[in-house]
């Protein structure tokens, strides 16, 4: 998204959403969202209400990070994460790469039999957007429960091979979409960084012309209460 005024998306090519974390109890009694991992995007939480935690699993081990109002927590690609809702947990979520995670840069920790190919994975994870809300909720909860099953097996596994196998399966699942993701990155984060470089070049030449192109933008959510991976989402359209 580069024009005469440069990149016009959110700062740095991020995406923002408001999240009310699911309070559905899982088989282990924990209330919360769907464990998953991003392959190319970092994610940040700004906690705005309630309390809870995020459980994370990486090659360094299992951790639990408490979340209370005012907490800012973030993690890098490859971090399996599960949000836990202890009391009306609400978060503003910042996502790298112009919303790429909601465009597919996430793989749920389903049991291995669901990770064999994109069709099998999609059948177990797709939310039927044209269905009544009750059916969408049922599917969202069912896929959450499947992901918790796979997540607990990964967390409890002996040795690194189970996690390494999940990484390989996740990479294979997303490979057909990499060209699409690269284009989104080019229009978003890469364009934002390029615009900054161009502005620095102009200032070095004592050219302040881009400052005359300043603009103010505001936006309301384009959708409310979508069934996301971790909870109900209010989302902003942002750049495509």
For each residue, the residues with C-beta under 8 A, 3 or more apart:
1: 7 8 9 187 188 191 239
2: 6 7 191 194 195
3: 6 8
4: 213
5: 8 210 213 214 215
6: 2 3 195 198 199 210 213
7: 1 2 13 191 192 194 195
8: 1 3 5 215 217 239
9: 1 13 98 188 191 192 238 239
10: 13 14 15 16 98 238
11: 14 192
12: 189 192
13: 7 9 10 96 97 98 188 189 190 191 192 193 239
14: 10 11 94 95 96 97 98
15: 10 94 95 97 98 99 100 101 102 236 238
16: 10 92 93 94 95 236 238
17: 92 93 95 102 228 233 234 235 236
18: 48 90 91 92 93 221 233 234
19: 90 91 92 93 228 230 231 232 233
20: 88 89 90 231 232
21: 32 33 50 52 83 84 85 89 90 91 230 231
22: 31 32 33 34 83 85 140 141 144 230 231 232
23: 31 32 85 88
24: 31 32 141 144
25: 29 30 31
26: 29 30 31 32 144 145 148
27: 145 148 149
28: 148 152
29: 25 26
30: 25 26 82 84 148
31: 22 23 24 25 26 84 85 86
32: 21 22 23 24 26 52 82 83 84 85 230
33: 21 22 82 83 85 144 228 229 230 231
34: 22 82 108 140 143 144 147 148 229 230
35: 55 57 80 81 82 108 109 147 148 150 151
36: 80 81 106 107 108 109 147 229
37: 77 78 79 80 81 106 107 109 166 170
38: 41 42 43 77 78 79 101 105 106
39: 77 78 105 106 107 170 171 174
40: 77 96 97 100 105 181 185
41: 38 77 95 96 97 100 101 105
42: 38 74 75 76 77 96
43: 38 74 75 81 93 94 95 96 101
44: 72 73 74 93 94 95
45: 54 67 71 72 73 74 91 92 93 94
46: 71 72 91 92 93 94
47: 50 67 68 69 70 71 72 73 89 90 91
48: 18 69 90 91 92
49: 69 88 89 90
50: 21 47 69 85 86 87 88 89 90
51: 66 67 68 69 86 87 89
52: 21 32 66 67 83 84 85 86 87 89
53: 64 65 66 67 83 84 86
54: 45 64 65 67 73 81 82 83 84
55: 35 62 63 64 81 82 84
56: 62 63 64 65 75 79 80 81 82
57: 35 61 62 63 79 80 81 151 154 155 163
58: 61 78 79 80
59: 78 160 163
60:
61: 57 58
62: 55 56 57 155
63: 55 56 57
64: 53 54 55 56 84
65: 53 54 56 73
66: 51 52 53 71
67: 45 47 51 52 53 54 71 73 83 89 91
68: 47 51 71
69: 47 48 49 50 51
70: 47
71: 45 46 47 66 67 68
72: 44 45 46 47
73: 44 45 47 54 65 67
74: 42 43 44 45 94
75: 42 43 56 79 81
76: 42 79
77: 37 38 39 40 41 42
78: 37 38 39 58 59 167
79: 37 38 56 57 58 75 76
80: 35 36 37 56 57 58 109 151 154 166
81: 35 36 37 43 54 55 56 57 75
82: 30 32 33 34 35 54 55 56 148 151
83: 21 22 32 33 52 53 54 67 89 91 230 231
84: 21 30 31 32 52 53 54 55 64 89
85: 21 22 23 31 32 33 50 52 88 89 231
86: 31 50 51 52 53 89
87: 50 51 52
88: 20 23 49 50 85
89: 20 21 47 49 50 51 52 67 83 84 85 86
90: 18 19 20 21 47 48 49 50
91: 18 19 21 45 46 47 48 67 83
92: 16 17 18 19 45 46 48
93: 16 17 18 19 43 44 45 46
94: 14 15 16 43 44 45 46 74
95: 14 15 16 17 41 43 44 99 100 101 102
96: 13 14 40 41 42 43 100 101 189
97: 13 14 15 40 41 100 101 105 181 184 185 188 189
98: 9 10 13 14 15 184 185 187 188 189 238 239
99: 15 95 102 103 184 235 238 239
100: 15 40 41 95 96 97 103 104 105 181 184 185 188
101: 15 38 41 43 95 96 97 104 105 106
102: 15 17 95 99 106 228 235
103: 99 100 180 181 184
104: 100 101 174 177 180 181
105: 38 39 40 41 97 100 101 174 181
106: 36 37 38 39 101 102 229
107: 36 37 39 115 121 169 170 173 174
108: 34 35 36 125 143 146 147 150 229
109: 35 36 37 80 147 148 150 151 154 166
110: 114 115 121 124 125 143 146 147 149 150
111: 114 115 146 149 150 153
112: 115 116 150 165 166 169
113: 116 120
114: 110 111 120 121 124 146 150
115: 107 110 111 112 120 121 166 169 170 173
116: 112 113 120 121 169
117: 120 121 173
118: 121 122 173 176
119: 122 123
120: 113 114 115 116 117 123 124
121: 107 110 114 115 116 117 118 124 125 173
122: 118 119 125 126
123: 119 120 126
124: 110 114 120 121 143 146
125: 108 110 121 122 143
126: 122 123 139
127: 136 139 140 227
128: 131 135 136 139
129: 136
130:
131: 128 135 136 139
132: 135 136
133: 136 137
134: 137 138
135: 128 131 132 138 139
136: 127 128 129 131 132 133 139 140 227
137: 133 134 140 141 227
138: 134 135 141 142
139: 126 127 128 131 135 136 142 143 227
140: 22 34 127 136 137 143 144 227
141: 22 24 137 138 144 145
142: 138 139 145 146
143: 34 108 110 124 125 139 140 146 147
144: 22 24 26 33 34 140 141 147 148
145: 26 27 141 142 148 149
146: 108 110 111 114 124 142 143 149 150
147: 34 35 36 108 109 110 143 144 150 151
148: 26 27 28 30 34 35 82 109 144 145 151 152
149: 27 110 111 145 146 152 153
150: 35 108 109 110 111 112 114 146 147 153 154 166
151: 35 57 80 82 109 147 148 154 155
152: 28 148 149 155 156
153: 111 149 150 156 157 162
154: 57 80 109 150 151 157 162 163 166
155: 57 62 151 152
156: 152 153
157: 153 154 161 162 163
158:
159: 162
160: 59 163 164
161: 157 164 165
162: 153 154 157 159 165 166
163: 57 59 154 157 160 166 167
164: 160 161 167 168
165: 112 161 162 168 169
166: 37 80 109 112 115 150 154 162 163 169 170
167: 78 163 164 170 171
168: 164 165 171 172
169: 107 112 115 116 165 166 172 173
170: 37 39 107 115 166 167 173 174
171: 39 167 168 174 175
172: 168 169 175
173: 107 115 117 118 121 169 170
174: 39 104 105 107 170 171 177 178 181
175: 171 172 178
176: 118
177: 104 174 180 181
178: 174 175 181 182
179: 182 183
180: 103 104 177 183 184
181: 40 97 100 103 104 105 174 177 178 184 185
182: 178 179 185 186
183: 179 180 186 187
184: 97 98 99 100 103 180 181 187 188 240
185: 40 97 98 100 181 182 188 189 190
186: 182 183 190 191
187: 1 98 183 184 190 191 239 240
188: 1 9 13 97 98 100 184 185 191 192 239
189: 12 13 96 97 98 185 192 193
190: 13 185 186 187 193 194
191: 1 2 7 9 13 186 187 188 194 195
192: 7 9 11 12 13 188 189 195 196
193: 13 189 190 196 197
194: 2 7 190 191 197 198
195: 2 6 7 191 192 198 199
196: 192 193 199 200
197: 193 194 200 201
198: 6 194 195 201 202 210
199: 6 195 196 202 203 210
200: 196 197 203 204
201: 197 198 204 205
202: 198 199 205 207 208 209 210
203: 199 200 206 207 208
204: 200 201
205: 201 202
206: 203
207: 202 203 210
208: 202 203 211 212
209: 202 212 213
210: 5 6 198 199 202 207 213
211: 208 214
212: 208 209
213: 4 5 6 209 210
214: 5 211
215: 5 8
216:
217: 8
218:
219: 222 236 237 238
220: 236
221: 18 224 234 235 236
222: 219 235 236 237
223: 226 233 234 235
224: 221 234
225: 232 233 234
226: 223 232 233 234 235
227: 127 136 137 139 140 232 233
228: 17 19 33 102 231 232 233
229: 33 34 36 106 108
230: 19 21 22 32 33 34 83
231: 19 20 21 22 33 83 85 228
232: 19 20 22 225 226 227 228
233: 17 18 19 223 225 226 227 228
234: 17 18 221 223 224 225 226
235: 17 99 102 221 222 223 226
236: 15 16 17 219 220 221 222
237: 219 222
238: 9 10 15 16 98 99 219
239: 1 8 9 13 98 99 187 188
240: 184 187
